[in-house]
């Protein structure tokens, strides 16, 4: 990395969506494909990049103790 500046590449995929939709996807109430189909999420770029990202995310544990005694 000459000069300490990282090389910038264009994004492989860009999503446009409301924060409430992102929250719903992250909570498992819906999925990106379902929201893309309804038009609440727009996708520009390589759809395979979104699929790759989704395979890297862990499923949240709903019984995770956020606060412990």
C-alpha positions as CSV (number, residue, x, y, z in Angstrom):
1,X,0.0,0.0,0.0
2,X,2.1,3.0,-1.2
3,X,1.6,6.0,1.1
4,X,-0.7,4.1,3.4
5,X,-3.7,4.7,1.2
6,X,-5.8,1.6,0.5
7,X,-6.8,0.9,-3.1
8,X,-10.4,1.8,-3.7
9,X,-12.5,-0.5,-5.8
10,X,-16.1,0.1,-6.9
11,X,-18.6,-1.9,-4.9
12,X,-19.7,-5.2,-6.2
13,X,-23.3,-4.6,-5.2
14,X,-25.2,-1.6,-3.9
15,X,-28.5,-1.9,-2.0
16,X,-31.0,0.9,-1.4
17,X,-33.5,0.4,1.4
18,X,-35.0,2.0,4.4
19,X,-33.5,1.4,7.8
20,X,-36.7,-0.3,9.0
21,X,-36.3,-2.8,6.2
22,X,-32.7,-3.5,7.1
23,X,-33.8,-4.0,10.7
24,X,-36.5,-6.5,9.6
25,X,-34.0,-8.4,7.5
26,X,-31.4,-8.5,10.3
27,X,-34.1,-9.7,12.8
28,X,-35.2,-12.5,10.5
29,X,-38.7,-11.1,9.9
30,X,-38.0,-11.0,6.2
31,X,-35.2,-11.6,3.6
32,X,-33.4,-9.5,1.1
33,X,-34.8,-11.6,-1.8
34,X,-38.4,-11.1,-0.5
35,X,-37.9,-7.4,-0.2
36,X,-36.2,-7.1,-3.6
37,X,-39.3,-8.9,-5.1
38,X,-41.7,-6.4,-3.5
39,X,-39.6,-3.5,-4.6
40,X,-38.7,-2.1,-1.1
41,X,-35.0,-3.0,-1.8
42,X,-33.3,-2.1,-5.0
43,X,-30.1,-3.9,-6.0
44,X,-27.5,-2.5,-8.4
45,X,-24.6,-4.7,-9.4
46,X,-23.8,-8.3,-9.0
47,X,-26.6,-10.2,-7.1
48,X,-24.1,-13.0,-6.4
49,X,-22.2,-10.6,-4.1
50,X,-25.3,-10.3,-2.0
51,X,-25.6,-14.1,-1.8
52,X,-22.0,-14.3,-0.8
53,X,-22.5,-11.8,2.0
54,X,-25.6,-13.6,3.3
55,X,-23.6,-16.9,3.5
56,X,-21.0,-15.1,5.7
57,X,-23.5,-13.8,8.3
58,X,-24.2,-15.9,11.4
59,X,-27.8,-16.5,12.4
60,X,-28.5,-14.6,15.7
61,X,-29.2,-16.7,18.8
62,X,-32.6,-15.3,20.1
63,X,-31.8,-16.7,23.6
64,X,-28.4,-14.9,23.8
65,X,-28.3,-13.3,27.3
66,X,-27.7,-9.6,26.6
67,X,-27.9,-8.8,30.3
68,X,-26.8,-11.3,32.9
69,X,-27.3,-11.2,36.6
